[in-house]
Amino acid sequence: MRRARYLGIQKTHLEHVFSAAAINLIRLDAWWNGHPLDRTRASHLARLDLSLAA
């Protein structure tokens, strides 16, 4: 997270821990269901080329 919602080290740390736990749960759910997360990114030009080819 780029900006913390709270002021203070303890609250900010707790927010980061909860955010990390949520991301890990999303990743576990995707792994358990056999839906890998999209790890590849295509540039705007590559996406345009793919859309024109279809």
MDAnalysis code that builds the backbone (N, CA, C; Angstrom):
import MDAnalysis as mda
import numpy as np

u = mda.Universe.empty(162, n_residues=54, atom_resindex=np.repeat(np.arange(54), 3), trajectory=True)
u.add_TopologyAttr("name", ["N", "CA", "C"] * 54)
u.add_TopologyAttr("resid", np.arange(1, 55))
u.add_TopologyAttr("resname", ["MET", "ARG", "ARG", "ALA", "ARG", "TYR", "LEU", "GLY", "ILE", "GLN", "LYS", "THR", "HIS", "LEU", "GLU", "HIS", "VAL", "PHE", "SER", "ALA", "ALA", "ALA", "ILE", "ASN", "LEU", "ILE", "ARG", "LEU", "ASP", "ALA", "TRP", "TRP", "ASN", "GLY", "HIS", "PRO", "LEU", "ASP", "ARG", "THR", "ARG", "ALA", "SER", "HIS", "LEU", "ALA", "ARG", "LEU", "ASP", "LEU", "SER", "LEU", "ALA", "ALA"])
u.atoms.positions = np.array([
    [0.845, -1.174, 0.000],
    [0.000, 0.000, 0.000],
    [0.890, 1.237, 0.000],
    [0.529, 2.165, -0.822],
    [1.342, 3.375, -0.947],
    [1.140, 4.323, 0.230],
    [-0.070, 4.461, 0.665],
    [-0.358, 5.377, 1.771],
    [-1.143, 4.658, 2.852],
    [-0.770, 4.902, 4.071],
    [-1.462, 4.284, 5.188],
    [-2.680, 5.126, 5.552],
    [-3.714, 4.480, 5.983],
    [-4.925, 5.170, 6.383],
    [-4.771, 5.800, 7.766],
    [-3.860, 5.258, 8.560],
    [-3.720, 5.677, 9.941],
    [-2.401, 6.398, 10.171],
    [-2.366, 7.176, 11.234],
    [-1.125, 7.794, 11.681],
    [-0.575, 6.965, 12.832],
    [0.713, 6.799, 12.866],
    [1.327, 6.021, 13.947],
    [1.851, 4.701, 13.431],
    [2.944, 4.304, 14.009],
    [3.624, 3.104, 13.528],
    [2.820, 1.843, 13.830],
    [2.222, 1.761, 14.991],
    [1.527, 0.531, 15.375],
    [0.302, 0.286, 14.505],
    [-0.505, 1.308, 14.276],
    [-1.698, 1.145, 13.451],
    [-1.327, 0.889, 11.993],
    [-0.290, 1.551, 11.518],
    [0.150, 1.348, 10.150],
    [0.674, -0.067, 9.960],
    [1.424, -0.550, 10.923],
    [1.932, -1.924, 10.854],
    [0.775, -2.921, 10.832],
    [-0.215, -2.700, 11.669],
    [-1.371, -3.594, 11.714],
    [-2.120, -3.582, 10.378],
    [-2.239, -2.409, 9.769],
    [-2.884, -2.323, 8.464],
    [-2.109, -3.105, 7.407],
    [-0.789, -3.019, 7.443],
    [0.030, -3.765, 6.483],
    [-0.085, -5.264, 6.702],
    [-0.142, -5.687, 7.949],
    [-0.286, -7.121, 8.246],
    [-1.622, -7.639, 7.727],
    [-2.700, -6.885, 7.950],
    [-4.012, -7.307, 7.464],
    [-4.066, -7.327, 5.936],
    [-3.435, -6.358, 5.301],
    [-3.409, -6.318, 3.842],
    [-2.643, -7.517, 3.283],
    [-1.506, -7.835, 3.890],
    [-0.715, -8.977, 3.447],
    [-1.488, -10.278, 3.643],
    [-2.198, -10.404, 4.753],
    [-2.986, -11.614, 5.004],
    [-4.104, -11.745, 3.966],
    [-4.740, -10.643, 3.609],
    [-5.810, -10.682, 2.613],
    [-5.270, -11.093, 1.247],
    [-4.121, -10.557, 0.870],
    [-3.518, -10.922, -0.416],
    [-3.140, -12.401, -0.421],
    [-2.607, -12.889, 0.686],
    [-2.249, -14.309, 0.776],
    [-3.479, -15.203, 0.676],
    [-4.595, -14.785, 1.261],
    [-5.828, -15.573, 1.162],
    [-6.334, -15.611, -0.273],
    [-6.232, -14.500, -0.985],
    [-6.636, -14.468, -2.389],
    [-5.760, -15.407, -3.202],
    [-4.465, -15.396, -2.949],
    [-3.546, -16.278, -3.670],
    [-3.799, -17.740, -3.346],
    [-4.063, -18.056, -2.076],
    [-4.361, -19.439, -1.698],
    [-5.643, -19.928, -2.362],
    [-6.664, -19.087, -2.387],
    [-7.922, -19.456, -3.017],
    [-7.716, -19.743, -4.500],
    [-6.945, -18.915, -5.166],
    [-6.676, -19.140, -6.594],
    [-5.894, -20.431, -6.800],
    [-4.960, -20.715, -5.925],
    [-4.142, -21.924, -6.060],
    [-4.972, -23.171, -5.787],
    [-5.825, -23.128, -4.742],
    [-6.655, -24.281, -4.411],
    [-7.671, -24.582, -5.505],
    [-8.176, -23.555, -6.172],
    [-9.186, -23.753, -7.207],
    [-8.582, -23.967, -8.587],
    [-7.273, -23.957, -8.686],
    [-6.621, -24.217, -9.954],
    [-6.667, -23.061, -10.937],
    [-6.923, -21.866, -10.447],
    [-6.940, -20.677, -11.296],
    [-5.705, -19.849, -10.983],
    [-4.642, -20.027, -11.754],
    [-3.431, -19.258, -11.438],
    [-3.663, -17.772, -11.667],
    [-3.003, -16.984, -10.859],
    [-3.093, -15.544, -11.015],
    [-2.362, -15.134, -12.276],
    [-2.855, -14.106, -12.919],
    [-2.261, -13.635, -14.159],
    [-0.943, -12.946, -13.842],
    [0.167, -13.560, -14.260],
    [1.482, -13.018, -13.935],
    [2.122, -12.290, -15.107],
    [1.544, -12.403, -16.290],
    [2.148, -11.753, -17.438],
    [1.392, -10.475, -17.761],
    [2.137, -9.483, -18.168],
    [1.526, -8.224, -18.561],
    [1.922, -7.934, -19.994],
    [0.992, -7.431, -20.733],
    [1.256, -7.076, -22.123],
    [1.242, -5.552, -22.234],
    [2.118, -5.048, -23.052],
    [2.158, -3.605, -23.263],
    [0.923, -3.176, -24.049],
    [0.685, -1.881, -24.106],
    [-0.460, -1.367, -24.847],
    [-0.360, -1.747, -26.326],
    [0.839, -1.685, -26.856],
    [1.044, -2.035, -28.261],
    [0.783, -3.520, -28.500],
    [1.206, -4.372, -27.598],
    [0.976, -5.805, -27.742],
    [-0.512, -6.129, -27.638],
    [-1.225, -5.442, -26.741],
    [-2.665, -5.666, -26.636],
    [-3.392, -5.214, -27.894],
    [-2.945, -4.118, -28.456],
    [-3.543, -3.631, -29.688],
    [-3.298, -4.627, -30.822],
    [-2.104, -5.182, -30.881],
    [-1.788, -6.180, -31.906],
    [-2.635, -7.427, -31.740],
    [-2.865, -7.842, -30.502],
    [-3.696, -9.023, -30.255],
    [-5.139, -8.757, -30.635],
    [-5.639, -7.554, -30.367],
    [-7.028, -7.255, -30.687],
    [-7.237, -7.138, -32.193],
    [-6.232, -6.655, -32.905],
    [-6.345, -6.546, -34.365],
    [-6.253, -7.908, -35.042],
    [-5.521, -8.830, -34.420],
    [-5.356, -10.155, -35.002],
    [-6.622, -10.998, -34.859],
    [-7.433, -10.702, -33.874],
    [-8.632, -11.511, -33.610],
    [-9.800, -11.159, -34.478],
])
